[in-house]
Amino acid sequence: MLGLKLLTDPRWANIAESNLEDILTDHAWCEQKAAANALYIITNNPEHIELIQKMAEIAMEEMDHFNQVIDIIKQRGYTLGREKRDDYVNQLAKFMKKNASRNTSFIDRLLFAAMIEARSCERFKVLSQNITDKELAKFYYDLMVSEATHYTTFLGFARKYAEDVDVEKRWAEWLEFEGELIQSYGKSETIHG
């Protein structure tokens, strides 16, 4: 369903589980950044009321996920660490079209968001199926379902609002780029690392 070119090696879940405090901290900040991205889309596209309403829902849902992760961190006696740079996301951001029409940039922002949600969904599936902590396995299963919904929402809006963009062609380019990019990741205790 996601169309990802390279799936995460299930052994990555062992890396993640070996340092839950770090993975949970990274995960919390990923949720906060996802909420910020939805708000960015609202701010820059006020003319699309349906989009604004859905992005507001996503922003609230992402902040709810942030709070859920914070609760897990607190319950387990961990500390929320500082936000770290997400090199994967920064590399994806460089793939967005620069100096393009307003609509092309808008569509690429939606595809950028869809790509992050797709990979997060896939990573949450790996965690839900491969970590031994049953509570966290269920938590990540539930989030996998949520991320899949976000992925389809962003992709759906890209298709809806594409005026001067062949969305299917551009999405295929995103998938190819991400398939090459992700080969450098999957070795650290971060959601995208």
N, C-alpha and C positions, 0 to 999 in steps of 0.2 A: 504494500500500500504506500509506503513512504518513498519508494524509488531510490533509496540510498545505494550508492555503488559499492560501498565497502561496509560490512557490518563489524561491530566491535567484537574483539576477541573476548569470550566470556571470562578469561583469566583477569581481565581488567577489574572485574568485580572483587577479586581477591585483593588487588592493590587498594581499591577503595575501602574495602572492609577492614584492611589492616590499619587504617588511620581514619576512623570515623569522624573524629573532631575536625580534621581538615576537609573531608568531603562534605560534611554538613555545613561548615562555614562557607565553602565555595558555593554549595547549592543555595544557601540563603541569599548570597549576593547575586547569584544568577536570577533568582526570582525577583529581586528588587530591580535589577536591570531590565528584566522583561516587562515589568510594570512601567518603568521609565520609558521604554521604547513605545509602548501603547500610548502613553501620554504625549510623546513626541509626535506620533502619527496624528493624534487628535489636534494638537496645536498647529500643525502644518497643513491640515486638510479640513478646515471647518465647514466647507461647502457640502460635505458628504454626511448627512445626518445619520443615516443607517450605520455607516462606518464608525462615526463618533460614538454612537450608543454601544456598539459591540466592543470597541476599543476600551470604553469606560468599564464595561463588564470584565474584560480581560485584565485590565489594570487592577481592578479590585480583587479578582481571583488570584492574580500573581502575588499581590500583597498578603492575601489570606494564606497562600502557600509559604510565603516568607515567614509569617507568624507561626505557622505550623512547624516549620524547620526550627525556628527560634525556640519554640516549646520543647522540641526533642532535644536540642542542645542543652537547654536548662535542666530538663528532667534527668539527663545523663551526667550532669555535673561538668559539662564542657563549657568552654568560653567561646563566644563568637569572636573570631579573629578579624583582623582588618581585611578589607576588600583587596584582592590581588588582581592584577591585570589578567584578562582572559585573552591570551594570544590567539586562540582559535577564532574567537569572535572578531578580534581586530583584523585578522587575515581575511575573514569573510567580508568585513566592511570595506576593505580595499578593492574587492571585486565589484562593488556597486558602481554603476556608471556615473562618471563625473561629467560635468558640463553638458548634461543632456537636457531635454525639454523638462518642464516641471512635471508633466505626467509620467515621462519615462523614469525620472528619479523617484517619484511616488511609487510606481509599480515595482521598481527595484528594491525600495525600502520594504515593501510588503513581501517580496520574495526572499529578501535577507531574513526577515522575521520568520517566514515559513521554514527556511532552511535550519535556523537555530532550533525552532520547535521540533522539527523532524528529528534532528540529531539528539535532542534532549529526550524525546519520546523513546527513541531507540536505546539510549543509555539507561533510562529508567527501566525499560523492559529487561535489559541485561542484569541490572541490580535486582529487580524483583524475582528473577529466575535463578540467581546464582549466589546471593548472600545467604548466610546461615541464620542471621537475625530475622526471625519470623515477623516481628513487629515492623521492622524497616522494609522487609520484602513486600508486605501488604501496602505500606505507605507508598512505596515506589510504584507498585502496580496501579494504585489509584491515580497517582500523578501521571503515569504513562497514558492513561485514558484521557486525562485532561489535556496533556500536551498534544495528543493526536487531534483533539477537537480544535485547539488553537492553530495547529498546522493547517488543517483544512479551512479554517476561517480566513487566515491570511492569504492562502492560495486562492480561495474563492473570491475574495475582494480584488485580488490582482487580476483575475479573469474578468470580473465585472467592470472594473474601471479602466481596463486597457483600451486606450484610444489609438495610440501610435506604436504599440508594442505587441509583438507576437509572443504572447505569454508562454505558450507551450515550448517554443524555441528557446526563449530566455530561461525558462525553468530547467530545460535540459542542459543548458550551459551551466547553470548553478549546480546542478547535480554532478556534472563532470568535474567542475572546479572543486567542489567539496570532496568528491571521491579521491582526488589527488591530494588535497590538503590533509584529510583525516589520516592518511598513511603516516604522518609525522606525530600522531597523537595516540592516546590509549595506553600510556605508560605511567601516568601520575594520578594522584588522588584528588583530581578535580573532575567536575562533571564533563567538561569537554577535553580535558588534558590527556 
